[in-house]
Amino acid sequence: MTCKPELLQSVPLFSLLDDDETAVLAGQVELKTFAARERIYKAGDPGMAYVMVTGRVRVTTVDEDQQEVVVDEPAHGEFFGFASMLEQTPHQTSASALEDSTCLEISRDDISTLLQRKPMAGMDLLTTLGHQYHAAHQLVRLRATRNPNEIIEKEMTTGERIADVVAGFGGSWTFIITFAVILTIYTLANIILGGKAWDPYPFILLNLFLSMLAAIQAPVIMMSQNRQDTKDRLRGELDFDVNRRAESEIQGMSRKLNTLDERLDDLTNLLRGKAAPALDQGPR
């Protein structure tokens, strides 16, 4: 469908063109309409760029887990499929109309003509690329899987590291056996020395050391337990993010299955409608 110059002037990228340049570009680009749920292009198709005019379009890709990821939902006047068009490479994403939509289909030659006539339009193209670049980075940040242990280790202070070491050693069999051996040697030495013992029975000095050790060890162990609670809470938050993403994927799958079921019903009704006249006209 031929594009009207007035429609091009409503697109921010082409609003700077004068009437003659708009008329030339309007004769080159093509206006296309897409029905709801109709595919505009799929991954692997030749690289053609599109500009949103009316409706809603969703650009998606498939990750390594074969899950559909929403890359962009361009607004009015925004490009999609732009990078593949510039590089003259097949599309790496897929685009589908969410509702009845109208888009401008633009080729590399159309952009070349535009830049020759209006060089400053290149800044608008760079702005579009910058928007898509930031959107891709945001997508990576949202989908990146964070390791709670790495996050905790990165933010750990020296005191917290000491607390973990003390708590780890205090709750081990090495500490229990070593401590039992020391207490045994200490008490036996004071009993054997009798009146010359430095801490005779009931070992008051030993009790003092044990009380001091317990007073210091208890808060250190509590510090380590608090850090463990932080790790568990972070793991819970990450698990929630994963579950929420999985739920979204399941809902998307359900929507696709429902759409497929509706289309199968429409196809069945269409076939029945064509089969009925044939049966009526058959031999009697």
Summary of the structure (lengths in Angstrom):
residues: 284
radius of gyration: 35.8
end to end distance: 48.6
largest distance: 129.1
contacts: 741
relative contact order: 0.09
helix: 62%
strand: 13%
